Amino acid sequence: MPSQVVLQVGSDAPHFELADADMHMFSLEAQRGKSIVLYFYPKDDTPGCTMEANEFSDHEDEFAKHDAIVVGISRDDCISHATFRDKYGLAVQLLSDTDGRICRKYGVLYEKEVDGHKKLAIQRSTFVIDKKGKLRHVLYGVHAHGHPQEILKLIKEMK
């Protein structure tokens, strides 16, 4: 059953540690002092997810100018992430949440029916976390195309 957690702007971002594509641990707490764009996406190397990751990667320098990093999370494993990153030359850091623990904390899982069977899937969602670890923007159910540019605009407007 999907979690019914809905995070609110102004609350603390739920802390976590997850392995990245190179199997190094990424800790949200260790990123204090930077703005973080945390985006959840359904699956590596699928059309929408590839478009979104490429668009975020294309704007990496602009995010960096505003002291922001972009981190993607899906339920794919580290090896899948490494293959996806290398195939497209992605600049975003990809984290593996195979058991969906962090997806549940952020309320991005939902049940969908595939071939007559219900399965859990990730609702494409983005969270902008400020330098103090607070949620500044909470966006559930976003569309992949053009979304990174919208997020960059939000980052530029943050003080």
C-alpha positions as CSV (number, residue, x, y, z in Angstrom):
1,M,0.0,0.0,0.0
2,P,1.4,3.4,-0.9
3,S,2.2,5.8,1.9
4,Q,-0.1,8.7,2.3
5,V,2.7,11.0,3.5
6,V,2.4,14.5,1.9
7,L,5.3,16.7,2.8
8,Q,4.7,20.4,3.5
9,V,6.7,23.5,2.5
10,G,8.6,24.8,5.5
11,S,9.0,21.5,7.2
12,D,12.4,19.7,7.6
13,A,13.3,17.5,4.7
14,P,13.3,13.9,5.9
15,H,16.9,12.8,6.3
16,F,18.4,9.8,4.6
17,E,21.5,8.0,3.4
18,L,21.5,6.1,0.1
19,A,24.1,4.6,-2.2
20,D,24.8,6.4,-5.5
21,A,25.7,4.9,-8.9
22,D,29.3,4.3,-7.7
23,M,28.1,2.7,-4.5
24,H,29.3,5.7,-2.4
25,M,26.9,6.8,0.4
26,F,25.1,10.1,-0.1
27,S,23.9,11.7,3.1
28,L,21.3,14.5,3.0
29,E,22.6,15.8,6.3
30,A,26.1,16.2,4.9
31,Q,24.8,18.5,2.2
32,R,23.8,21.3,4.6
33,G,24.9,24.7,3.3
34,K,23.8,23.8,-0.3
35,S,20.4,23.9,-1.9
36,I,19.3,20.5,-3.1
37,V,17.0,19.6,-5.9
38,L,15.8,16.1,-5.0
39,Y,13.8,14.5,-7.8
40,F,12.1,11.1,-7.8
41,Y,11.6,9.4,-11.1
42,P,10.1,6.0,-12.1
43,K,12.8,4.1,-14.0
44,D,16.3,4.4,-15.5
45,D,16.6,4.6,-19.3
46,T,12.9,5.2,-20.1
47,P,11.8,8.0,-22.4
48,G,10.5,10.5,-19.8
49,C,13.1,9.8,-17.2
50,T,15.9,10.0,-19.7
51,M,14.6,13.4,-20.9
52,E,14.3,14.7,-17.4
53,A,17.8,13.5,-16.4
54,N,19.3,15.0,-19.5
55,E,17.6,18.3,-19.0
56,F,18.8,18.5,-15.4
57,S,22.3,17.6,-16.5
58,D,22.2,20.3,-19.3
59,H,21.7,22.9,-16.6
60,E,24.2,21.6,-14.1
61,D,26.4,24.7,-14.3
62,E,23.5,27.0,-13.7
63,F,22.4,25.1,-10.7
64,A,26.0,25.1,-9.4
65,K,26.1,28.9,-9.8
66,H,23.3,29.1,-7.3
67,D,25.0,26.7,-5.0
68,A,22.5,23.9,-5.7
69,I,23.0,20.2,-6.5
70,V,20.6,17.9,-8.3
71,V,20.0,14.4,-7.0
72,G,17.7,11.8,-8.6
73,I,16.2,8.9,-6.8
74,S,14.5,5.8,-8.2
75,R,14.1,2.2,-7.1
76,D,16.7,1.0,-9.6
77,D,19.9,-0.5,-8.2
78,C,23.3,1.1,-8.3
79,I,24.5,-0.9,-11.4
80,S,21.4,0.3,-13.4
81,H,22.1,3.9,-12.3
82,A,25.8,3.6,-13.4
83,T,24.7,2.2,-16.8
84,F,22.1,4.9,-17.2
85,R,24.5,7.7,-16.2
86,D,27.3,6.4,-18.5
87,K,25.0,5.8,-21.5
88,Y,23.8,9.4,-21.5
89,G,26.7,11.2,-19.9
90,L,24.5,12.4,-17.1
91,A,25.8,15.0,-14.6
92,V,23.2,14.4,-11.9
93,Q,23.9,12.2,-9.0
94,L,21.6,9.1,-9.0
95,L,20.7,7.4,-5.8
96,S,19.3,3.9,-5.3
97,D,16.3,3.3,-3.1
98,T,15.6,-0.4,-4.1
99,D,13.4,-1.1,-1.0
100,G,11.4,2.2,-1.5
101,R,12.1,3.3,2.1
102,I,13.0,6.9,1.2
103,C,10.2,7.0,-1.5
104,R,7.8,6.3,1.4
105,K,9.3,9.0,3.6
106,Y,8.7,11.5,0.8
107,G,5.2,10.1,-0.1
108,V,6.0,9.5,-3.8
109,L,4.8,5.8,-4.1
110,Y,1.4,4.9,-5.6
111,E,-0.2,1.6,-6.7
112,K,-0.7,1.1,-10.4
113,E,-2.1,-1.8,-12.4
114,V,0.2,-3.5,-14.9
115,D,-1.1,-6.5,-16.8
116,G,-3.8,-7.1,-14.2
117,H,-1.4,-7.0,-11.3
118,K,-1.0,-4.1,-8.8
119,K,2.5,-2.8,-8.3
120,L,4.1,0.1,-6.5
121,A,5.4,2.9,-8.8
122,I,7.1,6.2,-8.2
123,Q,5.1,9.4,-8.9
124,R,7.5,11.8,-10.6
125,S,8.0,14.4,-7.9
126,T,10.6,17.1,-7.0
127,F,11.5,18.6,-3.7
128,V,13.7,21.8,-3.3
129,I,15.5,21.8,0.0
130,D,17.2,25.0,1.2
131,K,20.6,25.4,2.7
132,K,19.2,24.8,6.2
133,G,17.5,21.5,5.3
134,K,13.9,23.0,5.0
135,L,11.5,22.1,2.2
136,R,11.1,25.2,0.1
137,H,9.1,23.6,-2.8
138,V,7.1,20.4,-2.8
139,L,5.9,19.3,-6.3
140,Y,4.1,16.0,-6.7
141,G,3.1,14.6,-10.1
142,V,5.3,16.7,-12.3
143,H,5.8,16.3,-16.1
144,A,9.4,15.5,-17.2
145,H,9.7,17.8,-20.2
146,G,10.7,21.4,-19.2
147,H,10.5,20.6,-15.5
148,P,14.3,21.1,-14.8
149,Q,14.0,24.7,-16.3
150,E,11.0,25.4,-13.9
151,I,13.1,24.2,-11.0
152,L,16.1,26.3,-12.0
153,K,13.8,29.3,-12.0
154,L,12.6,28.5,-8.5
155,I,16.2,28.1,-7.3
156,K,17.1,31.5,-8.8
157,E,14.2,33.1,-6.9
158,M,15.3,31.6,-3.5
159,K,17.1,33.8,-1.1
